[in-house]
Amino acid sequence: MANVPKEDYEKIANIYNESGDKATLEYIGENYRIKAPKGVLMRIKKFPGFSYDAEKKKIIIPKTSEREIFMGIDEICNKKASNEISTRKAVSVNEIGDITLELLYKDLMQEKLMELSKYIKLNRYSNTVIIDKTALSMDGYLITIN
């Protein structure tokens, strides 16, 4: 059993609105070889975006279709569109690169401060600096005081 593609729902709804129920059922039966075309028509009436107006006996077709919201294959493959996308990517990569470099600097500074905190303690209340000379010399640092 063949399925009706969702892209054809709008076309079938237009046929229903212009020619009526019988013509639509015949169209679905002939073109898609479906034995129960009423089920397809019911599915279209309940499909998101479509609605059925019982008073006018018309299927209300959504004004914005997926084609307007999403890019099609032609737009994606078009060189102009792809150039714009690649330019946007280059800008965002540069911005990400700057942010990444800044984060790298911060990480390196934090590592150095953590290493220094092993050897040097600052006491703000008593305004003293405590330096562990033995630990510094054991880890290979040279100590010079100016």
KOLMI-261482 format. One line per 8 residues: number of its first residue (from 0); their letters; for each residue x, y, z of N, C-alpha, C. Coordinates in pm, 1 decimal. Layout:
NUM = A = X/Y/Z/X/Y/Z/X/Y/Z  ...
% end
This chain:
0 = MANVPKED = 83.4/-116.7/0.0/0.0/0.0/0.0/88.8/124.3/0.0  62.1/214.6/-92.3/141.4/336.1/-105.4/94.7/440.6/-4.9  189.1/519.1/40.5/157.0/628.4/131.8/154.8/759.3/55.9  74.8/852.4/103.0/69.2/985.3/44.7/175.1/1070.3/114.3  270.4/1127.3/38.6/371.6/1211.8/103.6/309.2/1338.1/162.1  365.7/1383.6/271.4/312.8/1501.8/340.0/321.8/1626.6/253.7  414.1/1626.6/158.0/428.1/1740.7/68.0/305.9/1756.8/-22.0  233.1/1648.1/-45.4/116.0/1652.0/-133.0/-13.3/1686.5/-60.0
8 = YEKIANIY = -8.2/1700.0/71.4/-129.6/1730.2/148.3/-193.5/1861.3/103.3  -111.6/1961.3/78.6/-164.4/2091.4/38.1/-234.7/2081.6/-97.3  -175.8/2005.9/-189.3/-235.6/1987.0/-322.2/-369.8/1915.0/-310.5  -374.5/1811.9/-228.9/-499.6/1736.3/-210.0/-604.1/1824.3/-142.3  -562.3/1906.6/-46.4/-656.4/1997.3/19.8/-712.7/2098.9/-78.8  -631.3/2147.5/-169.9/-679.1/2240.1/-272.4/-780.6/2173.5/-364.3  -754.7/2048.4/-401.8/-850.0/1974.7/-485.3/-981.4/1956.9/-410.1  -972.6/1926.3/-281.6/-1092.8/1909.8/-199.8/-1173.2/2039.5/-193.8
16 = NESGDKAT = -1104.5/2150.7/-173.9/-1172.6/2280.0/-163.5/-1235.5/2323.7/-295.7  -1172.7/2289.6/-408.3/-1222.1/2333.4/-539.0/-1324.0/2237.8/-599.7  -1297.4/2106.8/-590.7/-1380.7/2009.8/-662.3/-1472.6/1927.9/-573.7  -1444.4/1924.3/-445.3/-1531.3/1850.7/-355.5/-1476.5/1716.2/-312.7  -1560.2/1645.5/-236.1/-1521.8/1520.6/-171.1/-1497.9/1408.0/-271.5  -1592.2/1388.7/-363.2/-1581.9/1275.7/-457.2/-1460.1/1288.2/-547.0  -1436.7/1406.9/-600.4/-1321.8/1426.6/-689.8/-1190.6/1401.6/-616.1  -1185.4/1441.6/-490.1/-1063.9/1421.5/-410.7/-1039.3/1273.3/-385.1
24 = LEYIGENY = -1144.1/1201.2/-349.8/-1130.6/1057.3/-325.3/-1086.4/985.0/-451.4  -1139.8/1024.7/-566.8/-1098.2/964.1/-694.3/-951.2/995.5/-723.0  -912.7/1120.2/-700.4/-774.0/1161.5/-724.2/-677.5/1080.4/-637.9  -709.5/1066.4/-510.7/-622.0/990.6/-419.8/-616.3/844.4/-463.3  -732.1/787.3/-496.5/-736.5/647.1/-537.7/-657.6/620.8/-664.4  -667.2/710.0/-762.8/-599.7/690.0/-891.0/-449.1/717.1/-882.6  -412.0/825.8/-819.1/-271.0/866.6/-819.5/-184.6/792.7/-717.8  -242.2/753.2/-606.2/-163.4/688.1/-501.5/-200.3/541.6/-482.9
32 = RIKAPKGV = -299.1/494.7/-558.1/-345.1/354.3/-555.4/-376.7/308.5/-413.8  -454.9/390.6/-347.0/-495.9/359.7/-211.1/-640.3/312.0/-214.9  -667.4/201.2/-146.6/-801.3/142.7/-146.9/-898.2/219.1/-57.0  -845.6/285.5/46.5/-931.2/360.3/139.2/-887.5/506.8/142.6  -927.2/585.1/39.3/-882.5/724.2/33.5/-946.2/814.2/139.2  -1056.7/770.6/199.5/-1119.0/852.3/304.5/-1026.1/866.3/425.0  -950.1/763.4/453.1/-854.5/768.1/563.7/-747.9/873.9/540.5  -703.0/886.2/414.9/-603.3/987.4/381.4/-663.2/1125.7/400.7
40 = LMRIKKFP = -786.2/1143.2/356.2/-853.7/1272.1/370.3/-872.3/1308.6/517.4  -907.5/1212.1/600.3/-922.3/1236.3/744.3/-787.4/1272.6/807.4  -679.8/1205.5/760.8/-546.5/1234.3/812.4/-504.6/1377.1/777.9  -539.7/1421.7/656.5/-505.9/1558.0/616.1/-582.9/1658.7/700.6  -707.8/1631.9/727.8/-790.0/1723.8/807.3/-736.6/1738.4/949.7  -675.5/1633.7/1002.0/-624.5/1635.8/1139.8/-475.3/1667.2/1147.3  -409.1/1680.5/1033.3/-265.0/1703.6/1030.7/-233.4/1840.3/1091.3  -124.4/1851.9/1169.9/-90.4/1980.8/1233.2/-76.6/2092.5/1129.5
48 = GFSYDAEK = -145.4/2201.1/1156.3/-143.2/2314.6/1064.7/-269.0/2321.7/979.7  -320.6/2207.2/939.7/-445.0/2201.1/862.9/-562.1/2194.5/959.8  -673.9/2249.2/918.0/-795.4/2237.0/998.2/-914.9/2227.7/903.4  -1024.9/2177.0/955.1/-1143.5/2157.0/872.9/-1256.1/2247.7/921.6  -1313.6/2324.2/829.0/-1427.1/2411.0/858.7/-1553.2/2337.7/814.0  -1629.5/2286.7/910.7/-1746.6/2204.8/880.1/-1858.3/2287.0/814.3  -1870.8/2413.9/849.1/-1976.9/2496.7/791.0/-1953.7/2520.4/642.5  -1832.9/2553.8/606.6/-1800.3/2581.1/465.9/-1759.7/2455.2/390.1
56 = KKIIIPKT = -1737.0/2346.7/465.2/-1689.0/2220.4/409.2/-1559.7/2241.9/329.3  -1464.4/2306.2/395.8/-1335.1/2335.4/335.4/-1223.8/2298.3/432.8  -1111.1/2259.8/375.3/-991.4/2235.4/454.9/-911.6/2365.1/454.7  -881.8/2415.0/572.4/-805.2/2539.4/584.3/-657.0/2502.8/580.5  -590.8/2557.4/481.4/-449.4/2527.9/458.7/-366.5/2630.1/535.7  -260.4/2585.1/604.3/-177.9/2680.8/679.4/-111.7/2781.3/586.0  -101.5/2905.2/631.8/-44.0/3011.0/548.5/106.0/2995.8/534.5  175.2/2963.8/643.2/319.6/2943.3/635.8/346.6/2795.1/623.9
64 = SEREIFMG = 401.2/2757.9/513.3/434.8/2617.9/492.9/577.0/2592.2/539.8  614.6/2466.9/545.6/750.1/2430.4/588.3/853.4/2486.3/492.1  814.0/2503.9/367.4/908.7/2555.5/268.7/953.6/2696.1/304.6  864.6/2777.1/362.9/900.6/2912.9/400.2/983.9/2916.0/527.2  962.1/2822.2/618.2/1032.3/2820.9/745.5/1172.2/2763.0/730.0  1183.7/2650.0/661.7/1310.6/2580.1/649.4/1372.5/2603.9/512.6  1503.5/2595.0/507.5/1573.8/2608.6/379.9/1554.6/2482.6/297.8  1534.4/2499.7/170.1/1522.4/2386.4/79.8/1658.4/2342.1/31.9
72 = IDEICNKK = 1660.5/2232.0/-41.7/1787.5/2179.6/-93.0/1849.2/2277.7/-191.6  1765.3/2343.9/-271.9/1818.0/2440.4/-367.5/1887.7/2555.7/-296.8  1829.0/2603.5/-187.9/1890.1/2713.4/-113.7/2020.0/2670.1/-46.7  2022.0/2548.3/2.8/2142.4/2498.8/69.9/2256.3/2481.8/-30.1  2221.8/2430.6/-148.6/2323.6/2404.7/-250.9/2365.2/2530.6/-325.9  2285.5/2636.4/-317.9/2315.1/2760.9/-387.2/2444.6/2819.9/-333.5  2533.9/2861.2/-422.4/2663.9/2911.9/-379.5/2651.9/3037.1/-294.7  2561.0/3126.4/-330.2/2547.7/3250.6/-255.1/2509.9/3222.1/-110.6
80 = ASNEISTR = 2413.7/3132.9/-90.9/2371.4/3098.7/44.5/2484.0/3029.3/119.8  2555.3/2939.5/52.5/2662.4/2868.2/121.5/2777.1/2962.8/155.7  2801.5/3065.5/72.2/2904.9/3163.1/104.4/2868.5/3242.3/228.5  2742.1/3279.9/240.2/2698.3/3352.8/358.8/2714.1/3267.8/483.7  2680.9/3140.0/472.8/2693.1/3049.6/586.7/2839.2/3032.9/624.9  2927.7/3014.3/525.5/3068.7/2995.6/557.5/3128.0/3122.4/617.7  3083.2/3241.0/573.2/3131.2/3365.7/632.2/3088.1/3375.1/777.2  2963.4/3338.2/804.5/2915.3/3340.0/942.3/2995.2/3243.4/1028.3
88 = KAVSVNEI = 3028.5/3126.9/972.1/3106.0/3029.7/1048.3/3243.9/3084.7/1079.1  3307.2/3151.4/982.2/3440.9/3204.9/1003.2/3439.4/3309.2/1113.8  3338.6/3393.3/1114.8/3329.4/3495.3/1219.0/3311.8/3429.0/1354.3  3223.2/3331.6/1361.7/3198.7/3268.2/1489.6/3319.3/3187.4/1535.6  3394.2/3129.3/1442.8/3514.5/3055.2/1480.2/3618.2/3151.1/1537.0  3632.0/3269.3/1477.4/3726.6/3367.8/1531.0/3685.7/3411.2/1671.4  3556.0/3435.1/1689.8/3508.8/3474.6/1822.1/3534.0/3363.9/1923.0  3507.1/3241.3/1882.4/3529.8/3127.3/1970.9/3679.1/3114.1/1999.9
96 = GDITLELL = 3762.8/3139.3/1898.8/3906.8/3132.7/1917.3/3954.8/3233.6/2019.5  3901.7/3357.1/2013.2/3938.9/3460.1/2110.4/3896.4/3420.2/2251.4  3775.2/3370.1/2263.0/3723.7/3327.5/2393.4/3806.5/3211.0/2446.6  3838.7/3117.1/2359.1/3917.6/3001.6/2400.0/4056.3/3044.5/2444.9  4116.9/3136.6/2372.1/4250.1/3184.9/2409.4/4245.5/3256.3/2544.0  4143.9/3336.1/2565.3/4129.2/3405.3/2693.3/4111.4/3305.7/2807.9  4029.9/3202.3/2785.6/4011.3/3099.0/2888.1/4141.0/3024.0/2914.5  4218.8/3001.6/2809.9/4347.8/2934.7/2826.0/4441.3/3018.0/2913.0
104 = YKDLMQEK = 4447.0/3149.6/2887.9/4528.1/3238.1/2971.9/4483.7/3233.3/3117.1  4355.0/3236.4/3139.3/4303.2/3232.2/3276.1/4341.0/3101.6/3344.7  4328.8/2991.1/3271.1/4365.9/2861.1/3328.3/4514.1/2856.2/3363.8  4598.2/2908.6/3274.6/4741.9/2909.0/3302.2/4774.9/2995.0/3423.5  4710.5/3108.5/3433.5/4733.7/3195.3/3549.6/4688.0/3128.2/3678.3  4574.3/3059.7/3672.7/4525.0/2990.0/3791.7/4621.5/2880.0/3833.3  4676.9/2807.5/3735.0/4772.5/2702.0/3766.9/4897.3/2760.1/3834.9  4946.8/2871.8/3781.1/5065.2/2934.8/3839.6/5036.1/2983.0/3981.8
112 = LMELSKYI = 4918.6/3043.4/4002.6/4882.9/3089.6/4137.1/4868.0/2972.9/4233.4  4811.9/2863.7/4186.5/4798.6/2745.0/4271.6/4935.9/2691.2/4309.6  5028.5/2692.1/4213.6/5163.3/2645.1/4241.9/5233.9/2736.8/4342.0  5215.8/2867.6/4324.0/5276.4/2962.7/4418.2/5215.2/2952.3/4557.4  5086.5/2917.7/4562.2/5020.1/2909.2/4692.9/5074.4/2793.6/4776.8  5144.1/2698.9/4712.7/5209.0/2592.1/4789.8/5322.2/2648.8/4874.5  5389.8/2750.8/4822.6/5512.1/2801.2/4884.6/5494.2/2934.0/4958.8  5398.2/3014.3/4914.0/5383.9/3149.2/4968.6/5245.3/3167.1/5027.6
120 = KLNRYSNT = 5240.7/3216.4/5150.0/5114.1/3245.4/5218.9/5111.5/3393.3/5252.8  4999.3/3458.0/5223.5/4981.1/3598.9/5257.6/4882.3/3609.1/5372.0  4919.3/3684.5/5472.0/4829.5/3708.1/5584.1/4796.1/3857.4/5585.1  4676.2/3891.7/5548.7/4636.3/4032.0/5537.4/4617.3/4097.3/5674.2  4575.4/4018.9/5770.3/4548.7/4077.9/5902.3/4676.7/4124.6/5969.8  4780.7/4043.1/5956.8/4906.8/4080.9/6021.8/5006.3/4142.6/5924.0  4966.3/4153.0/5795.5/5052.2/4207.8/5689.4/5186.7/4135.8/5681.7  5179.8/4002.5/5679.2/5302.4/3923.0/5670.3/5297.1/3830.7/5549.8
128 = VIIDKTAL = 5415.5/3797.8/5500.6/5431.3/3702.9/5390.4/5513.9/3587.3/5444.3  5460.6/3466.0/5432.5/5530.8/3347.5/5480.9/5577.0/3268.9/5357.9  5708.7/3249.6/5345.7/5766.3/3178.8/5230.8/5832.6/3052.7/5281.7  5797.2/2938.7/5219.4/5857.3/2810.0/5256.2/5979.0/2788.1/5166.6  6098.4/2831.2/5216.8/6221.0/2824.5/5137.6/6263.7/2680.7/5110.0  6247.9/2594.1/5207.3/6292.4/2455.2/5190.3/6211.8/2385.1/5080.9  6079.4/2407.5/5075.5/5997.0/2344.6/4972.4/6031.8/2400.0/4834.3  6059.4/2530.8/4828.9/6097.7/2591.9/4701.0/6228.5/2533.2/4648.3
136 = SMDGYLIT = 6327.1/2524.2/4734.7/6457.6/2472.7/4691.9/6450.2/2324.2/4658.3  6366.5/2248.1/4731.1/6352.9/2104.4/4702.2/6285.4/2081.9/4565.8  6197.6/2173.4/4526.0/6130.6/2160.0/4396.1/6209.9/2223.7/4282.3  6331.5/2273.9/4309.7/6419.6/2321.3/4204.2/6412.9/2469.9/4177.0  6350.2/2546.4/4261.0/6345.3/2691.7/4240.6/6465.0/2757.2/4305.8  6517.7/2864.9/4243.4/6621.9/2946.2/4301.0/6556.3/3064.0/4371.7  6606.1/3099.6/4487.1/6545.4/3206.6/4567.2/6636.7/3326.6/4565.0  6583.7/3438.9/4519.0/6657.6/3566.3/4526.4/6562.9/3670.4/4584.9
144 = IN = 6613.8/3748.9/4677.7/6534.4/3852.5/4741.2/6591.8/3986.3/4702.3  6510.4/4075.0/4647.9/6558.2/4208.6/4607.2/6531.4/4309.8/4715.1
% end
